[in-house]
Amino acid sequence: MATVAEMRERLRRPLVAELASGCVNRVVAGGLERLLASPLAGPFPQVREALSGYAGLDSASREEALYAALALLDGQEKAAKAPRAAPPIKPAVPTAAPGERLPIDAEVTRLDTGPGGARKLQSLGLRTVRDVLHAYPHRHEDRRALPDLSEVEEGQKVTVEGTVVAKSRRKPKPNMFILEVTLETPSGGRVRASWFNQPWVERQLKEGARLVLTGRAKKFGRSVQLGVEHLETVEDAKDSLSTGRIVGVYDSKDGISQEFLRRAAFRSLRAAPLDDYLPAHWRRQYGLTDLGDALWGIHLPRDEAQLERAMHRLRFDEYLFLELRVLLQGEDAVLLGKRFQATGEDISRFESALPFAFTNAQRRVLLEITDDMRSERQMARLVQGDVGSGKTAVAACALYLAVRDGYQGALMAPTEILARQHYANLVGYLSQLDVRVGLLIGAMTPKQKLEMQTRIADGDVDVVVGTQALIQENVRFDNLGLAVVDEEHRFGVMQRRKLLAGRPDVLVMSATPIPRSLALTAYGDLELSIIDELPPGRTPVETKLIQDTHRQQAYGFVMRQIREGRQAYVVTALIEENENLELLAATQLADDLKTILPEARIELLHGKMTAAEKEYVMDRFRAREFDILVSTTVIEVGVDVPNATVMVIENAERFGLSQLHQLRGRVGRGSAQSYCILIAGEHSKKTRQRLKIIEGSTDGFVIAEADLKLRGPGEIRGTRQSGIPDLQLGDLASDVEIIERARELAKHILAHDPRLEHPRLQYLRGELQNRSQSVAFREVI
């Protein structure tokens, strides 16, 4: 039987290890309290008392309790006059011994990365073992068989390995400094490598140093010269992680070598327990390798197959956590909303009042909407459709169904011009069905606002259309059942939540085509419907790209259209993020056109006008009081003038493709053939190739996909919200399938466990918290 002194020492060791681990309560299976309930702690009741409730303490309290418990053990040891090891010194954090396991959240000071290694990692923002493991290489190079120098082609980008056998420096002219080395490769060949104006590199070029260089090759007869783009020093040739294998290349900075970063990743992989946060049955269902294989495979792959498995798993994880975060950012993962009858009879009654019939695409989307409305779950659906596809008619039908069940409806638009247009459309659709439609916008007088607010609160208005005026504190709905938000990305998160406080069903509309991959991530909390069919009789807009040297011909065409009774828009680009300069550009263009087209009646519209001034100009344009509207991009969304048949866009290269498509959508809204003329001020091949996409396609989704590939996701949901986070591995332009699978799993998880409280999801919950930067989001779960 063990003596008390032996039991004391056996108890003391895990307590010291728990301190060293950062007090994460994982040193003992089941936690420290399980150890304290065992016979081993029987002789030490004061220690048990000191650590009582340990699992529920924060890290600082756990640390304090551990030191108190160790002091009690030490005190009893002194009383017994037994020799003991020195108690742990609180500030000291020992590095891990070879083979020792470290918690994944251990500080990098615990890693054996050599003198100054922890400081190097911290300078890159890598503070824990977890950080190191998830700082993936940004590319990989196959160095298992480096090219034979005799086979290298002129201009080829190559990687070579060799030993420095000679070096020189020269200064052929002022302000030019050239370093050159001669490398001898393992096969006995020689290559000259050069650096221009990089004198700091010289300290790494000692004779006998082993280097791995990447750069562009130049051939001079049988000799090869390399213009170096990337340099690595191989510190230990016998144990190199930089040659003879597929290697990762990491983001770094001067003074921190790739070999060092690979070594840090290797140490982390060896030290950390790579516990998988996805249960095995989900990994099997979705064809995913385990996390350990993925992390080894991304940092130090054995072969292409392991690297491919790793990339697939870790990309899937990026999207899974992104979807979980988006879905959890609401008040709850699943909300109960209103439950509507939404009968087929009511839908038929609404359609019979329309001057047209729904397209098949409108019917399909309306079926998806009504299925949501009949459910007890709150509807949260995004309806996308190109300009003129009939989104507003579908939304009007949904609002009618809500009113038929005794609820109110609301439609919030980002601008007063668009709000007035929606109001006019809804009055046309709904007034003959005895639905009372109201308008609430900032331009109304205080008396008009108060009257409308009173009618809304008393339930005397069935559907109210407005701008942000709908979410002011003094607006109270009697019984809001359905909220429609148009061009949702133009509102901030808190603005929308004010409108949705009563948990109405939510329908979001967007005429801005969004690639499916981006919609599934930026709008991951919404179900997606697409109206992908235009009503019959719509004539596609003809688009022509011309150089600015042909502007005269373009405006000659505009004048011919005006003589036929048509009207035209001319849009100028925002030259800089400065409203004054934008106004100057638009004013100058309007003045120029008055000289070029003296017969035409020309007016100006710009962002510095008040809402009332903008509406006055637009009303006059609709009434055909002038021929050409020169405008900035304030007309991008919501302007509807059927008689306008020409859109001229100056300096088209300054716009994104999707924005050009939106501007083009301002014409083609009547029965006459319409035209869009793109005038390019820049004539580069790249610019022409980009603008040719608009010239050759009228499909907004095709254009949006091309825009995504060219420009990246950006922050499409507005500056007041979180945009799509940087993805280390994912590519939104090509990952639609993997995003859909990750979203499917995220929805499945939250449908069964909305707060991730099941014990088997604790690792997943912890990983989600670690990947979430927002304090507010941490509070959600």
Secondary structure as UniProt FT lines:
FT   HELIX           4..20
FT   TURN            21..22
FT   TURN            29..30
FT   HELIX           32..36
FT   HELIX           39..41
FT   TURN            42..43
FT   HELIX           45..50
FT   TURN            51..53
FT   HELIX           54..56
FT   HELIX           59..79
FT   TURN            80..81
FT   TURN            90..91
FT   TURN            98..99
FT   TURN            104..105
FT   HELIX           108..110
FT   TURN            115..116
FT   HELIX           117..123
FT   TURN            124..125
FT   HELIX           129..133
FT   STRAND          139..142
FT   HELIX           149..151
FT   TURN            154..155
FT   STRAND          157..170
FT   TURN            174..175
FT   STRAND          178..184
FT   TURN            186..187
FT   STRAND          190..196
FT   HELIX           199..204
FT   TURN            207..208
FT   STRAND          210..220
FT   TURN            221..222
FT   STRAND          223..233
FT   HELIX           237..239
FT   STRAND          246..249
FT   TURN            254..255
FT   HELIX           258..271
FT   HELIX           280..285
FT   TURN            286..287
FT   HELIX           291..299
FT   HELIX           304..328
FT   HELIX           344..352
FT   HELIX           360..374
FT   STRAND          380..385
FT   TURN            387..388
FT   HELIX           391..404
FT   TURN            405..406
FT   STRAND          408..412
FT   HELIX           416..430
FT   HELIX           431..433
FT   STRAND          437..440
FT   TURN            442..443
FT   HELIX           446..458
FT   STRAND          463..466
FT   HELIX           468..471
FT   TURN            473..474
FT   STRAND          480..486
FT   HELIX           488..490
FT   HELIX           493..499
FT   TURN            500..502
FT   STRAND          505..510
FT   HELIX           516..522
FT   TURN            523..525
FT   STRAND          527..531
FT   TURN            536..537
FT   STRAND          542..547
FT   HELIX           548..550
FT   HELIX           551..563
FT   TURN            564..565
FT   STRAND          567..571
FT   HELIX           579..596
FT   TURN            598..599
FT   STRAND          602..605
FT   TURN            607..608
FT   HELIX           611..622
FT   TURN            623..624
FT   STRAND          628..631
FT   HELIX           633..635
FT   TURN            642..643
FT   STRAND          644..649
FT   TURN            650..651
FT   HELIX           652..654
FT   HELIX           657..664
FT   TURN            665..666
FT   STRAND          675..680
FT   HELIX           685..696
FT   HELIX           700..711
FT   TURN            716..717
FT   TURN            719..720
FT   TURN            732..734
FT   HELIX           736..752
FT   TURN            754..755
FT   HELIX           759..761
FT   HELIX           762..771
FT   HELIX           775..780
//
